[in-house]
Structures are given as C-alpha cells and as structure tokens.
Amino acid sequence: MIRMTRQSDYGIVLLATFAHEAEGESHTARDLAERTHLPMPMVAKILKSLAREGLLLSTRGVHGGYRLSRGPADISVSEIITALEGPIGITECTTDTPSNCEIASHCAVKSNWGTINQVVRDALDGITLEHMAGPPSHPVTQPMGPDHVTGTVS
C-alpha cells in the first residue's frame, strides 16, 4: 500500500485552516490544535517544520503566531509533503537520496518506477492548497494511459 504519513495529512489539514482565513492572519499552535482537534505536540512539530521549509512565516511574541508565506494557490501539495517527508518517491530508487537497494544496478523495472514516480509527483504539483481547502472536487475523468505520460494528445 502506498500511503502518506499522518504528519503530511495533518500538515495539509493545518495549512487548509490558514487558507480559509483572511490573507496574512496569524494563528498559534494552540489555536490550531483546538480548531482542528489535532494533538498539540504534533501541531507544534508540524508548524515548526513548515516554517523551517518556508511554507509558513513565524512571529514571536504576545501577538505572534504562524501565517502562510504565500497564497494558497501558490503552494502545491507536493511542496507540503516534501517539506514534511522529504523527496517524494514511490520506491527507494526514485529519489535523489542514496539507495540501499541491492539490485538497483541491474533492475529491469527501475526506469518504469521513475516514470510512475514522475506522474505521481506531477499530479501532486498540480493540486494546490487552495484546491485542498475548497469544496470536494470530482475525480479526474481523463484516462491516464501511456499517452498522458509522454505528453502527447490522443
């Protein structure tokens, strides 16, 4: 099963909360934990990571808190996941990080995993925080066959 971690899921939930607010509005970790019903320690950890990666801006002090670094339409789901998890990779050999795979040098399907990984990454790049914060959308109805991967139109 391919699965995103709870940290990325919660990160998207937290950022979607910002997307519903007026631009530039700040929130504290405690406020966000209460509003989203997420555990405070996890919220604080996620917010710090998102600020460190530049998706949130942090202000200290009595009126401090976190706010989006740019508009929800300019933040992709791919960026959020990468900020919290590291590079997106379906398999170990599809990221730029060193692999411990024993068959990588002679793997017959490595390039195909690379293609699949790119399609997934492209799909996540095309979904913004604005989309995630909006009403539920309909599933993609366009077939995603080989022509889609190569960029040709059928």
Sequence and secondary structure as in RCSB ss.txt:
>XXXX:A:sequence
MIRMTRQSDYGIVLLATFAHEAEGESHTARDLAERTHLPMPMVAKILKSLAREGLLLSTRGVHGGYRLSRGPADI
SVSEIITALEGPIGITECTTDTPSNCEIASHCAVKSNWGTINQVVRDALDGITLEHMAGPPSHPVTQPMGPDHVT
GTVS
>XXXX:A:secstr
     HHHHHHHHHHHHHHTS TT  B HHHHHHHHT  HHHHHHHHHHHHHTTSEEEE STT EEEESS GGG 
BHHHHHHHHH S  SSGGGSSS    TTGGG SSHHHHHHHHHHHHHHHHT BHHHHHSS      S  SHHHHH
T   
